[in-house]
Amino acid sequence: MPHLKHAELIDGIVHTPSQVRRKHSRYHPALIAWITIYSEATPGCRPDVEGTWLMQDDAPQPDASLLILPEYGGQSSEQDIYSAGAPELVIELSASSRSYHLGAKLRLYQSSGVREYVTMLLNQRRIIWRELADGRYHHIAAAAGGIHKSGVFPGLWLNLAAFWDNDLTTLFATLRQGLDTPGHAAFVAQLAARRKPAT
């Protein structure tokens, strides 16, 4: 269906999203800025916004993704004009489609090997952060102060209160604290060491 800009194939069913609600459009820019700032400080990583991914026999369009580029040891690839496989991190903003994100999409991301899956439940102002271990997702609780810290992307810190309050100053200040940690510096060095020379 090439005439559709937004359509996802999940479990053999084509899903077209409903109108974008105010809560979704309010939080989406902050989310994108957050992962973009991280990727700018982390060579070898790239944000992805609403791109079509070829996963198994399905084609989801996550609200946001963060991936390690293949040449830096990432797990995804490219297939024709699309990204293929699984990004390391997927984030979905969920309001009217809560069961969809917590059902069919969750199962797809888990079986495809998305290493971290974050669902932002807008109506509840609640975030579920999951990490893949032994083929299954496990919930990861926020650290002290309500800060979520990615296990896959060291230094990717999310201040929950600042996110829900749309307090970008605090949101980005918390992220900068994460970027200043030795763990992030070690991750950057690790990515640089993995980089394959251009052919």
Backbone torsions as a table, in degrees:
resi	resn	phi	psi	omega
1	MET	NA	71.7	-173.1
2	PRO	-66.0	-17.0	-179.8
3	HIS	-76.5	-14.2	-179.9
4	LEU	-90.4	128.5	177.3
5	LYS	-79.2	-37.6	-178.3
6	HIS	-122.8	107.5	175.7
7	ALA	-155.1	139.2	-179.0
8	GLU	-124.2	141.6	174.5
9	LEU	-106.6	111.0	-178.5
10	ILE	-131.1	123.6	179.4
11	ASP	54.6	37.3	177.6
12	GLY	77.2	6.2	-179.5
13	ILE	-115.4	132.1	176.1
14	VAL	-85.2	122.7	179.0
15	HIS	-109.8	130.0	172.9
16	THR	-114.5	130.9	-174.4
17	PRO	-70.2	155.3	173.2
18	SER	-77.2	178.9	177.7
19	GLN	-56.8	145.1	-180.0
20	VAL	-74.4	121.0	-177.0
21	ARG	-82.6	163.9	-175.5
22	ARG	-58.1	-41.8	-179.0
23	LYS	-62.5	-41.0	179.9
24	HIS	-63.0	-48.0	-177.0
25	SER	-70.1	-21.8	177.8
26	ARG	-73.5	-43.1	-173.6
27	TYR	-88.8	-22.9	-175.3
28	HIS	-59.8	-46.3	-179.7
29	PRO	-58.9	-41.7	179.7
30	ALA	-63.7	-40.1	178.9
31	LEU	-61.4	-46.9	-178.5
32	ILE	-65.6	-42.4	178.5
33	ALA	-61.6	-39.4	-178.6
34	TRP	-61.1	-49.0	-179.3
35	ILE	-75.2	-25.5	178.4
36	THR	-70.2	-44.2	177.5
37	ILE	-60.2	-41.8	178.3
38	TYR	-60.9	-46.2	-176.4
39	SER	-66.9	-33.0	177.8
40	GLU	-64.4	-30.8	180.0
41	ALA	-90.1	-1.2	-173.8
42	THR	-132.7	81.8	-179.2
43	PRO	-55.5	133.0	-177.4
44	GLY	106.5	-7.7	177.1
45	CYS	-113.0	153.2	-179.5
46	ARG	-145.7	135.4	173.9
47	PRO	-81.4	157.8	177.4
48	ASP	-140.3	131.8	-175.9
49	VAL	-120.5	114.8	174.0
50	GLU	54.1	29.5	176.9
51	GLY	-80.8	151.2	175.7
52	THR	-79.5	129.4	178.2
53	TRP	-114.1	135.0	174.0
54	LEU	-90.7	106.2	-179.1
55	MET	-122.3	112.7	-178.1
56	GLN	54.7	-121.3	177.6
57	ASP	-100.7	12.0	-175.0
58	ASP	-114.4	170.0	-178.5
59	ALA	-143.4	78.3	178.3
60	PRO	-78.2	161.3	173.7
61	GLN	-126.7	83.9	-178.7
62	PRO	-60.7	149.5	175.8
63	ASP	-59.2	-40.3	178.7
64	ALA	-154.8	147.8	177.0
65	SER	-140.3	155.5	172.1
66	LEU	-132.3	127.5	-176.1
67	LEU	-131.6	155.6	169.1
68	ILE	-91.2	126.6	-177.3
69	LEU	-61.4	145.9	-177.5
70	PRO	-55.1	-38.3	-178.0
71	GLU	-70.6	-9.8	175.7
72	TYR	-106.5	14.6	177.3
73	GLY	95.1	12.0	179.5
74	GLY	-71.7	165.0	-173.1
75	GLN	-94.3	-9.4	-178.8
76	SER	-89.9	175.5	179.9
77	SER	-149.0	-174.3	176.3
78	GLU	-121.7	140.0	178.8
79	GLN	-134.0	105.6	-175.1
80	ASP	59.1	-120.9	-176.9
81	ILE	-97.3	7.4	-175.0
82	TYR	-117.0	156.9	168.4
83	SER	-79.4	146.1	-176.4
84	ALA	-134.3	158.9	-177.4
85	GLY	85.2	-131.9	-176.8
86	ALA	-142.3	131.6	170.2
87	PRO	-69.4	162.1	179.7
88	GLU	-69.6	-34.7	-177.2
89	LEU	-132.9	133.0	174.3
90	VAL	-124.3	138.4	176.5
91	ILE	-126.9	131.2	177.1
92	GLU	-122.6	132.1	171.8
93	LEU	-90.8	120.7	-170.4
94	SER	-122.4	122.9	174.7
95	ALA	-128.0	-87.7	-177.6
96	SER	-70.2	-24.3	-175.3
97	SER	-102.1	33.0	-175.2
98	ARG	-54.6	-48.4	-176.5
99	SER	-64.9	-32.0	178.5
100	TYR	-64.6	-45.5	-179.5
101	HIS	-72.6	-28.8	-178.2
102	LEU	-96.0	0.3	179.7
103	GLY	-117.6	-94.1	-174.1
104	ALA	-60.2	-43.4	-178.5
105	LYS	-69.2	-40.5	178.3
106	LEU	-58.6	-46.1	179.9
107	ARG	-62.9	-39.6	179.1
108	LEU	-65.0	-47.8	-178.6
109	TYR	-64.0	-38.5	178.8
110	GLN	-64.3	-48.7	-177.2
111	SER	-71.7	-22.8	-179.7
112	SER	-85.6	-13.7	177.0
113	GLY	94.5	20.6	172.4
114	VAL	-63.6	119.6	-168.5
115	ARG	-74.0	-31.1	174.7
116	GLU	-136.3	134.8	179.5
117	TYR	-129.4	120.3	-177.7
118	VAL	-114.0	124.0	175.5
119	THR	-110.8	122.9	178.7
120	MET	-102.4	106.5	-177.3
121	LEU	-86.2	97.9	-169.2
122	LEU	-64.7	-42.3	-176.7
123	ASN	-68.3	-25.6	-179.4
124	GLN	-99.9	-5.5	-174.1
125	ARG	49.9	51.3	-177.5
126	ARG	-135.5	144.1	-180.0
127	ILE	-120.5	132.0	173.8
128	ILE	-110.6	115.5	-178.9
129	TRP	-109.0	122.3	-177.0
130	ARG	-120.3	145.4	175.4
131	GLU	-124.8	137.8	-177.4
132	LEU	-80.9	127.2	177.0
133	ALA	-147.1	127.5	-179.5
134	ASP	56.7	37.3	175.6
135	GLY	79.0	4.6	-179.3
136	ARG	-134.4	152.5	177.1
137	TYR	-81.6	141.1	176.0
138	HIS	-128.2	135.4	-179.5
139	HIS	-69.3	137.8	177.2
140	ILE	-112.3	121.2	-178.8
141	ALA	-78.1	155.2	175.5
142	ALA	-68.7	151.7	177.1
143	ALA	-81.1	-175.3	179.1
144	ALA	-56.8	141.4	179.7
145	GLY	81.5	8.6	180.0
146	GLY	69.4	36.7	179.8
147	ILE	-107.4	122.1	172.9
148	HIS	-88.7	134.9	-177.7
149	LYS	-125.2	120.8	-179.2
150	SER	-66.3	139.1	173.8
151	GLY	-87.2	-22.2	-178.7
152	VAL	-87.9	-36.3	-179.2
153	PHE	-116.7	88.8	-179.6
154	PRO	-54.7	135.7	180.0
155	GLY	92.4	-10.2	177.4
156	LEU	-82.4	92.5	-175.9
157	TRP	-108.0	135.2	179.8
158	LEU	-120.6	117.8	176.0
159	ASN	-84.4	109.3	-172.5
160	LEU	-63.7	-46.9	-178.6
161	ALA	-61.8	-42.4	-179.5
162	ALA	-65.2	-37.4	178.9
163	PHE	-64.1	-49.7	-177.2
164	TRP	-67.2	-30.4	178.8
165	ASP	-86.4	-0.9	-177.3
166	ASN	57.1	36.6	178.6
167	ASP	-90.4	87.1	-173.3
168	LEU	-67.6	-32.7	179.7
169	THR	-59.4	-48.8	179.6
170	THR	-71.6	-38.0	178.9
171	LEU	-56.5	-47.9	-177.0
172	PHE	-77.5	-29.1	176.1
173	ALA	-65.0	-40.7	177.2
174	THR	-64.6	-41.5	177.3
175	LEU	-61.2	-42.5	179.2
176	ARG	-62.3	-34.9	175.5
177	GLN	-60.4	-42.6	177.3
178	GLY	-63.9	-39.7	-179.2
179	LEU	-68.3	-21.9	-179.8
180	ASP	-88.3	2.5	-177.6
181	THR	-81.1	154.1	174.6
182	PRO	-59.4	-31.0	179.7
183	GLY	-62.3	-40.3	178.0
184	HIS	-68.4	-42.1	178.5
185	ALA	-59.6	-41.3	178.8
186	ALA	-65.8	-37.5	178.9
187	PHE	-65.1	-42.6	177.5
188	VAL	-60.6	-42.8	178.9
189	ALA	-65.8	-38.5	178.7
190	GLN	-63.7	-43.1	178.3
191	LEU	-63.6	-42.1	179.4
192	ALA	-61.8	-37.8	-179.4
193	ALA	-70.1	-28.3	-179.6
194	ARG	-80.0	-18.7	-169.8
195	ARG	-58.6	131.2	178.6
196	LYS	-86.1	138.1	179.1
197	PRO	-65.0	147.1	178.6
198	ALA	-64.9	142.0	179.7
199	THR	-106.0	NA	NA
